[in-house]
Amino acid sequence: MTNPAEILVDHALGLQRSSLPADAQQAARTFLHDTICVGVAGRNAANAEKVFEAARSWCAAEGSPILGRSGVRMSAPYAAFVNAFQIHAQEFDCVHEAAVAHPMATVVAALLAEATRSGPYTGADFLSALCAGVDVVATLGVAVTTPLKFFRPATAGIFGSVAALARLRTLDRQTALNAFGYALAYASGTMQAHIEGKPALALQVAGAARSAVEAVDLAVADIEGPLASIDGPFGYLRLFEDGFDLAPVLAALGKTHRVTELSWKPFPTGRAAQGAIVALLGMMREHELVAETLESFVYRAPPLIARLVGRRPFAGMTASYARLCFPYLGAVALLRGTVALDHFGDAALRDADVHALAERIVVECDGNSDPSAFVPAVALATRRDGSVLRTEVTKQFGSPSWPLSREEHFAKARACLTFGGLPQADAPLAAIYDAFEQVPDAAAAVAAAFG
């Protein structure tokens, strides 16, 4: 078989806006917009100031802007680092469910840093590079046939970011292959951070975006990298995944545009919790379920859901842990009517009523054999009078089969910008959302609207 790295590189370098169908172009604009707004909200995420100060101490040069920090600039690798952290820090960034990855956090952060440094690049070229990067991240994730082992938003994210940068900078094939080799050298991301609910999750995403910029710089400096970076005996897939079937997903390149498969996150939580949140909110709305009458709530779901958000809450847990804890999130939804950005401050995390209610909420594994499945699932609420409410969850709100409307998208955007200290009217939001491919300088347009 042809070297898979060559296939991925050739796809990325050859991707043109003219070859993208209208739905892929719209999805690229939509999720770029969503990602930037989420990144602005991340300016005020837990630990964001500490991460910013650490990264600033590493910088000797200034160049690329930081989302939500007007007038602040950093050298390209560290601008990518901080922006990627801010995008993922609150678990509000879009996700490719089948790949179990967050492609936009790394890809957009890397592209914004590079576009400022070596541009100008048109919006059309920026979006083409973005689509190329998402294709690579999602391809590497969808090819896997075994349960998640490493933190794929970082491990696959660096390859997608390198592909996007190669497309943006129109590198030659050999240089791009060398850059993939350095992506392999720098790839990392442990699920231990997820188990413990530590900020290291978002910092691993940040590290992938930074290292992608550095990997491309090394390749441009004409330093050879490993060529069998994807399927070699010590290549990406054999090191980071236990089982994979690459041929069919490589064959889909150019026929399937993975950016159209991205899902919004309607809530700032792990995606695995959101089907249960929507089911619970539906019971509240349709059956007048309230905390006082709830005896227990069980979400019976595929193993991935139980693994990612079935953890138990505890006193003193951090925001990073709570965002991945459905018992806490379900209790917040019941008591507050939603789950929002301001539900993860210190006072909210200590709320005794929330903790008491969370003890009545559990996630159970249903034994589904698909290691990447989010649905189907069943939500069961038992009231104290013995009655049981049941909701079948067959699709996730925010997924391609149940997308956010334009109004819902803009409501999320406004909430993110307000939380990040950058409230805006709809007009500048719509200008980026509707016509980004028409701007002559992508980085300048983003900086002017969201810097």
C-alpha positions as CSV (number, residue, x, y, z in Angstrom):
1,M,0.0,0.0,0.0
2,T,1.1,3.5,-0.7
3,N,2.6,5.3,2.4
4,P,-0.5,6.6,4.2
5,A,1.4,9.7,5.2
6,E,1.8,10.5,1.5
7,I,-1.9,10.0,0.9
8,L,-2.8,12.4,3.7
9,V,-0.2,14.9,2.6
10,D,-1.3,14.8,-1.0
11,H,-4.9,15.3,0.0
12,A,-4.1,18.2,2.2
13,L,-1.9,20.0,-0.3
14,G,-4.3,19.5,-3.1
15,L,-7.5,20.6,-1.3
16,Q,-9.0,23.7,-3.0
17,R,-12.0,25.7,-2.0
18,S,-13.5,25.1,-5.5
19,S,-13.5,21.4,-4.8
20,L,-15.5,21.7,-1.5
21,P,-19.3,21.4,-1.8
22,A,-21.4,24.1,-0.3
23,D,-22.2,22.2,2.9
24,A,-18.5,21.7,3.6
25,Q,-17.8,25.4,3.1
26,Q,-20.7,26.4,5.3
27,A,-19.6,24.0,8.0
28,A,-16.0,25.3,7.9
29,R,-17.3,28.9,8.4
30,T,-19.7,27.8,11.1
31,F,-17.2,25.9,13.2
32,L,-14.4,28.4,12.7
33,H,-16.8,31.0,14.1
34,D,-17.9,28.7,17.0
35,T,-14.3,27.9,17.8
36,I,-13.1,31.5,17.9
37,C,-16.0,32.5,20.2
38,V,-15.3,29.6,22.5
39,G,-11.6,30.6,22.5
40,V,-12.6,34.1,23.6
41,A,-14.7,32.6,26.5
42,G,-11.6,30.6,27.4
43,R,-9.8,33.8,28.2
44,N,-11.5,33.6,31.6
45,A,-11.4,29.9,32.1
46,A,-9.9,28.4,35.2
47,N,-6.1,28.5,34.9
48,A,-6.1,30.7,31.8
49,E,-4.2,33.5,33.4
50,K,-1.5,31.1,34.7
51,V,-1.1,29.5,31.3
52,F,-0.9,32.9,29.6
53,E,1.8,34.1,32.1
54,A,3.8,31.0,31.7
55,A,3.7,31.1,27.9
56,R,4.6,34.8,27.9
57,S,7.7,34.0,29.9
58,W,8.8,31.7,27.1
59,C,8.5,34.3,24.3
60,A,11.3,36.5,23.1
61,A,9.4,37.7,20.0
62,E,5.9,39.1,19.5
63,G,3.7,38.5,16.6
64,S,0.4,36.7,16.8
65,P,-2.7,37.9,18.7
66,I,-4.4,36.0,21.6
67,L,-8.1,35.6,21.5
68,G,-9.9,38.0,23.9
69,R,-6.7,39.8,24.9
70,S,-6.7,43.0,22.9
71,G,-3.2,44.2,22.0
72,V,-1.4,41.2,23.3
73,R,0.8,39.2,20.9
74,M,3.2,36.3,21.2
75,S,5.5,34.4,18.9
76,A,3.6,32.0,16.7
77,P,4.2,28.7,18.6
78,Y,3.1,30.2,21.9
79,A,0.2,32.1,20.4
80,A,-1.0,28.7,19.1
81,F,-0.4,27.2,22.6
82,V,-2.4,29.8,24.5
83,N,-5.2,30.0,22.0
84,A,-5.6,26.2,21.8
85,F,-5.7,26.0,25.6
86,Q,-8.4,28.7,25.7
87,I,-10.4,27.0,23.0
88,H,-10.5,23.6,24.8
89,A,-10.2,24.7,28.5
90,Q,-14.0,24.8,29.1
91,E,-15.0,21.8,27.1
92,F,-17.1,24.0,24.8
93,D,-15.3,23.4,21.5
94,C,-16.9,21.3,18.7
95,V,-16.2,17.6,18.4
96,H,-16.0,14.8,15.8
97,E,-17.9,12.1,17.7
98,A,-16.8,9.1,15.6
99,A,-13.2,10.1,15.8
100,V,-13.5,11.0,19.5
101,A,-11.5,14.1,18.8
102,H,-11.7,17.9,18.9
103,P,-10.1,18.9,15.6
104,M,-10.7,22.6,15.6
105,A,-8.9,23.4,18.9
106,T,-5.5,22.5,17.5
107,V,-6.1,23.3,13.8
108,V,-7.6,26.8,14.3
109,A,-5.0,27.8,16.9
110,A,-2.1,26.7,14.7
111,L,-3.6,28.4,11.6
112,L,-4.3,31.7,13.3
113,A,-0.7,31.8,14.6
114,E,0.8,31.0,11.2
115,A,-1.6,33.3,9.2
116,T,-0.5,36.2,11.3
117,R,3.2,35.4,11.0
118,S,3.6,34.6,7.3
119,G,0.4,35.9,5.7
120,P,-1.6,37.5,4.5
121,Y,-3.7,34.5,3.5
122,T,-7.2,34.9,2.1
123,G,-10.2,33.6,3.9
124,A,-10.7,31.0,1.1
125,D,-7.2,29.6,1.6
126,F,-7.6,29.6,5.4
127,L,-10.8,27.6,5.2
128,S,-9.3,25.2,2.7
129,A,-6.4,24.6,5.1
130,L,-8.9,24.2,7.9
131,C,-10.8,21.5,6.0
132,A,-7.6,19.7,5.2
133,G,-6.6,19.6,8.9
134,V,-10.0,18.4,10.1
135,D,-9.9,15.6,7.4
136,V,-6.6,14.4,8.8
137,V,-7.6,14.4,12.4
138,A,-10.9,12.7,11.8
139,T,-9.4,10.2,9.4
140,L,-6.9,9.1,12.0
141,G,-9.6,8.8,14.6
142,V,-12.3,7.1,12.5
143,A,-9.7,4.5,11.4
144,V,-9.4,3.1,14.9
145,T,-11.4,0.0,15.8
146,T,-10.5,-0.3,19.5
147,P,-11.3,1.8,22.6
148,L,-9.6,5.2,23.1
149,K,-6.2,4.7,24.6
150,F,-4.4,8.0,24.4
151,F,-5.9,11.5,24.3
152,R,-6.7,11.8,20.6
153,P,-7.5,15.5,20.4
154,A,-3.8,16.0,21.0
155,T,-2.2,12.9,19.5
156,A,-4.2,13.1,16.2
157,G,-4.6,16.8,16.5
158,I,-0.9,17.6,15.8
159,F,-1.1,15.7,12.5
160,G,-4.2,17.6,11.4
161,S,-2.6,20.9,12.4
162,V,0.6,20.1,10.5
163,A,-1.5,19.2,7.4
164,A,-3.4,22.4,7.7
165,L,-0.2,24.5,8.0
166,A,1.3,22.6,5.0
167,R,-1.8,23.5,3.0
168,L,-1.8,27.1,4.1
169,R,1.9,27.6,3.3
170,T,1.7,25.5,0.1
171,L,4.6,23.4,1.1
172,D,6.0,20.9,-1.4
173,R,5.3,17.2,-0.8
174,Q,8.7,16.2,0.7
175,T,8.7,19.1,3.2
176,A,5.2,18.2,4.3
177,L,6.2,14.6,4.8
178,N,9.1,15.7,6.9
179,A,6.8,17.8,9.0
180,F,4.6,14.8,9.5
181,G,7.7,13.0,10.8
182,Y,8.2,15.7,13.4
183,A,4.5,15.5,14.3
184,L,5.2,11.9,15.2
185,A,8.3,12.9,17.2
186,Y,6.2,15.4,19.2
187,A,2.9,13.6,19.5
188,S,1.7,13.0,23.0
189,G,-1.4,13.0,25.1
190,T,-2.3,10.8,28.1
191,M,-5.8,9.8,29.2
192,Q,-4.6,9.9,32.8
193,A,-5.3,13.6,32.7
194,H,-8.9,12.8,31.7
195,I,-9.3,10.2,34.5
196,E,-8.1,12.7,37.1
197,G,-10.0,15.6,35.5
198,K,-6.9,17.8,35.3
199,P,-6.2,21.0,33.3
200,A,-3.5,19.0,31.6
201,L,-6.2,17.9,29.1
202,A,-6.4,21.4,27.5
203,L,-2.6,21.8,27.9
204,Q,-2.1,18.7,25.9
205,V,-4.2,20.3,23.1
206,A,-2.1,23.4,23.5
207,G,1.1,21.5,23.2
208,A,-0.1,19.8,20.0
209,A,-0.9,23.2,18.4
210,R,2.5,24.7,19.4
211,S,4.4,21.6,18.3
212,A,2.7,21.6,15.0
213,V,4.0,25.1,14.2
214,E,7.5,23.9,15.3
215,A,7.3,20.7,13.3
216,V,6.5,22.6,10.1
217,D,9.3,25.1,10.9
218,L,11.8,22.3,11.2
219,A,10.7,20.8,7.9
220,V,10.9,24.1,6.2
221,A,14.5,24.4,7.5
222,D,15.1,21.3,5.4
223,I,15.7,18.9,8.4
224,E,14.5,15.4,7.4
225,G,11.9,13.6,9.5
226,P,10.7,10.0,9.7
227,L,8.7,9.2,6.5
228,A,6.5,6.3,7.7
229,S,5.0,8.5,10.4
230,I,1.5,7.0,10.2
231,D,1.9,3.2,9.7
232,G,5.5,2.4,10.3
233,P,6.4,-0.2,13.0
234,F,6.8,2.7,15.4
235,G,4.5,5.1,13.6
236,Y,1.5,6.9,15.0
237,L,-1.2,4.2,14.7
238,R,0.9,1.4,16.0
239,L,2.2,3.4,19.0
240,F,-1.0,5.2,20.0
241,E,-3.9,2.8,19.0
242,D,-4.4,-0.9,19.5
243,G,-6.4,-1.6,16.4
244,F,-7.1,0.2,13.1
245,D,-8.4,-0.2,9.6
246,L,-6.9,2.6,7.6
247,A,-7.7,1.6,4.0
248,P,-11.4,2.5,3.8
249,V,-11.0,5.9,5.5
250,L,-8.1,6.8,3.2
251,A,-10.3,5.9,0.2
252,A,-13.0,8.3,1.5
253,L,-10.6,11.3,1.4
254,G,-12.0,13.9,-1.0
255,K,-15.4,12.1,-1.1
256,T,-16.3,12.7,2.5
257,H,-15.5,16.1,4.0
258,R,-15.1,15.5,7.7
259,V,-15.8,19.1,8.6
260,T,-19.5,18.4,7.8
261,E,-19.5,15.7,10.5
262,L,-18.5,18.0,13.4
263,S,-20.9,18.5,16.3
264,W,-21.5,21.7,18.3
265,K,-21.4,21.5,22.0
266,P,-24.5,23.2,23.3
267,F,-23.1,23.0,26.9
268,P,-19.6,23.6,28.3
269,T,-19.1,20.0,29.3
270,G,-17.7,16.7,28.0
271,R,-19.7,15.8,24.9
272,A,-20.4,12.4,26.5
273,A,-22.6,14.1,29.1
274,Q,-24.7,16.1,26.7
275,G,-27.2,13.5,25.5
276,A,-28.1,12.9,29.2
277,I,-28.4,16.7,29.9
278,V,-30.8,17.1,27.0
279,A,-32.9,14.1,28.1
280,L,-33.1,15.5,31.6
281,L,-34.0,19.0,30.5
282,G,-36.7,17.4,28.3
283,M,-38.2,15.6,31.3
284,M,-38.2,18.8,33.2
285,R,-40.0,20.7,30.4
286,E,-42.4,18.0,29.3
287,H,-43.2,16.1,32.6
288,E,-42.4,18.8,35.2
289,L,-39.6,16.8,36.7
290,V,-38.0,18.7,39.6
291,A,-35.3,17.9,42.1
292,E,-37.6,17.6,45.0
293,T,-39.5,14.7,43.5
294,L,-36.6,12.9,42.0
295,E,-35.7,9.6,43.7
296,S,-33.0,8.6,41.1
297,F,-31.8,9.3,37.6
298,V,-30.0,6.7,35.6
299,Y,-28.4,7.2,32.2
300,R,-27.8,3.8,30.6
301,A,-25.3,4.4,27.7
302,P,-22.5,2.9,25.7
303,P,-19.1,2.2,27.4
304,L,-17.5,5.4,26.1
305,I,-20.1,7.5,27.9
306,A,-19.7,5.7,31.2
307,R,-15.9,5.8,30.9
308,L,-15.7,9.5,30.0
309,V,-18.4,11.1,32.3
310,G,-19.6,8.4,34.7
311,R,-17.3,9.5,37.5
312,R,-18.5,10.4,40.9
313,P,-18.4,14.0,42.3
314,F,-16.5,14.8,45.4
315,A,-15.9,17.8,47.7
316,G,-13.1,19.9,46.4
317,M,-13.3,18.7,42.8
318,T,-12.0,21.2,40.2
319,A,-13.9,22.7,37.2
320,S,-11.9,20.4,34.9
321,Y,-13.2,17.4,36.8
322,A,-16.7,18.7,37.1
323,R,-17.1,19.3,33.4
324,L,-16.6,15.5,32.9
325,C,-18.9,14.4,35.7
326,F,-22.5,13.8,34.6
327,P,-23.9,13.4,38.2
328,Y,-22.7,16.9,38.9
329,L,-23.8,18.3,35.6
330,G,-27.2,16.6,35.8
331,A,-27.8,18.1,39.3
332,V,-26.8,21.5,38.0
333,A,-29.3,21.1,35.1
334,L,-32.1,20.1,37.4
335,L,-31.5,23.0,39.8
336,R,-30.5,25.7,37.4
337,G,-32.4,24.8,34.3
338,T,-29.3,24.5,32.1
339,V,-25.5,24.1,32.3
340,A,-23.7,27.3,31.5
341,L,-20.2,28.8,31.7
342,D,-20.8,30.4,35.0
343,H,-21.7,27.1,36.7
344,F,-18.1,26.1,37.3
345,G,-16.8,28.8,39.7
346,D,-15.6,27.9,43.2
347,A,-18.9,28.7,44.9
348,A,-20.9,26.7,42.3
349,L,-18.6,23.7,42.7
350,R,-19.1,23.7,46.5
351,D,-22.9,24.0,46.4
352,A,-24.2,21.5,48.9
353,D,-27.6,21.2,47.2
354,V,-26.0,20.3,44.0
355,H,-23.8,17.7,45.6
356,A,-26.7,16.1,47.5
357,L,-28.7,15.8,44.3
358,A,-25.8,14.4,42.4
359,E,-25.8,11.4,44.7
360,R,-29.1,10.3,43.1
361,I,-27.7,10.4,39.6
362,V,-25.6,7.7,38.0
363,V,-24.3,6.5,34.6
364,E,-24.5,2.8,33.7
365,C,-22.7,1.0,30.9
366,D,-25.1,-0.8,28.5
367,G,-22.5,-3.1,27.0
368,N,-22.5,-1.6,23.5
369,S,-19.7,-3.2,21.5
370,D,-18.9,0.0,19.5
371,P,-15.9,1.6,21.3
372,S,-16.7,5.1,19.9
373,A,-20.5,5.1,20.2
374,F,-22.4,8.0,21.9
375,V,-25.8,6.6,21.2
376,P,-28.2,4.9,21.6
377,A,-28.8,5.5,25.3
378,V,-31.7,5.5,27.7
379,A,-32.5,8.0,30.4
380,L,-34.6,6.8,33.4
381,A,-35.9,9.1,36.0
382,T,-37.7,7.5,39.0
383,R,-39.9,9.8,41.1
384,R,-40.5,9.4,44.8
385,D,-44.1,8.4,44.1
386,G,-42.7,5.4,42.1
387,S,-43.5,6.6,38.6
388,V,-40.7,6.3,36.0
389,L,-40.0,8.6,33.1
390,R,-38.1,7.1,30.2
391,T,-36.4,8.9,27.3
392,E,-34.7,7.1,24.4
393,V,-31.6,9.0,23.2
394,T,-30.9,8.2,19.6
395,K,-29.1,11.3,18.5
396,Q,-27.2,14.2,20.2
397,F,-28.3,17.8,20.1
398,G,-25.7,19.7,18.1
399,S,-24.8,16.8,15.9
400,P,-25.2,17.0,12.1
401,S,-28.5,15.1,12.4
402,W,-29.8,17.6,15.0
403,P,-27.8,20.9,14.4
404,L,-28.0,24.2,16.2
405,S,-30.1,26.7,14.3
406,R,-28.5,30.0,13.3
407,E,-30.3,31.6,16.3
408,E,-29.0,29.0,18.7
409,H,-25.5,29.2,17.3
410,F,-25.5,33.0,17.7
411,A,-26.9,32.8,21.2
412,K,-23.9,30.5,22.2
413,A,-21.5,32.9,20.5
414,R,-22.9,35.9,22.4
415,A,-22.7,34.0,25.7
416,C,-19.1,33.0,25.0
417,L,-18.0,36.5,24.0
418,T,-19.7,38.1,27.0
419,F,-18.1,35.6,29.4
420,G,-14.7,36.4,27.8
421,G,-15.2,40.1,28.3
422,L,-15.8,40.9,24.6
423,P,-19.6,41.4,24.1
424,Q,-20.6,42.1,20.5
425,A,-23.7,42.8,18.4
426,D,-24.7,40.3,15.8
427,A,-23.5,42.4,12.8
428,P,-19.7,41.7,13.2
429,L,-20.5,38.1,14.2
430,A,-22.5,37.6,11.0
431,A,-19.7,39.1,8.9
432,I,-17.3,36.4,10.0
433,Y,-19.9,33.7,10.0
434,D,-21.4,34.3,6.6
435,A,-18.6,35.5,4.4
436,F,-15.2,34.5,5.8
437,E,-13.9,33.1,2.5
438,Q,-14.3,36.6,1.0
439,V,-11.9,38.4,3.3
440,P,-8.4,39.2,1.8
441,D,-6.5,38.7,5.1
442,A,-7.9,36.0,7.4
443,A,-5.8,36.7,10.4
444,A,-6.5,40.4,10.3
445,A,-10.2,39.8,10.0
446,V,-10.2,37.6,13.1
447,A,-8.0,40.0,15.1
448,A,-10.2,42.9,14.2
449,A,-13.4,41.1,15.3
450,F,-12.2,39.0,18.2
451,G,-8.7,40.1,19.3
